[in-house]
């Protein structure tokens, strides 16, 4: 694989890899570092890339592994909600905007409490907007398992929201 082919086939995944890494490490700078490491790893192994059936899925897997390694090695704590999650609008009152932001913060904490596979599936489906088929390919798990993990993750978050609202938290 030459530089032109690498640029046309691999670099388009850069933004998706960044968003995926950001979700795991919680920091823009750390996510950029992870993506840079992934790109270096891909470039160094460019002669083997033709062996993979789905290069995008392999890129996601490498990104996930490097993100987890970085998180473990630095004992990195997740930060604030990324800007993309701030759903305030001009039509909301300050009170409504604060409530929305608080709810998003609670949901993010709940997602982070999920088991890793459920967390990955709900992120790819509900945040990244991938189809079940794309998730099946990227995570290399059967379609039924993807649906089960997504159902369980959503059920957990729903029950946590209902419970916290019932108790006034």
Long-range contacts (C-beta under 8 A, 24 or more apart in sequence): 1-46, 1-47, 1-49, 1-50, 6-42, 6-43, 6-46, 9-55, 10-39, 10-42, 10-49, 10-55, 10-59, 11-39, 13-55, 13-56, 13-59, 14-39, 16-56, 16-60, 16-128, 17-59, 17-60, 17-63, 19-127, 19-128, 20-60, 20-63, 20-64, 20-67, 20-123, 20-128, 21-63, 21-66, 21-67, 22-82, 23-123, 23-127, 24-64, 24-67, 24-68, 24-71, 25-67, 25-70, 25-71, 25-76, 25-78, 26-76, 26-77, 26-78, 26-79, 27-76, 27-79, 30-70, 30-76, 31-67, 33-70, 34-63, 34-66, 34-67, 34-70, 35-63, 37-66, 38-62, 38-63, 38-66, 41-66, 54-137, 54-138, 56-137, 56-138, 57-137, 57-138, 57-139, 57-140, 60-138, 61-138, 61-140, 64-120, 78-108, 78-112, 81-105, 81-108, 103-161, 106-160, 106-161, 106-164, 107-157, 107-161, 110-156, 110-157, 110-160, 110-161, 111-153, 111-157, 113-156, 114-153, 114-156, 114-157, 117-141, 117-149, 118-149, 118-150, 118-152, 118-153, 118-156, 119-153, 121-146, 121-149, 121-150, 121-153, 122-149, 122-150, 122-153, 122-154, 122-157, 125-150
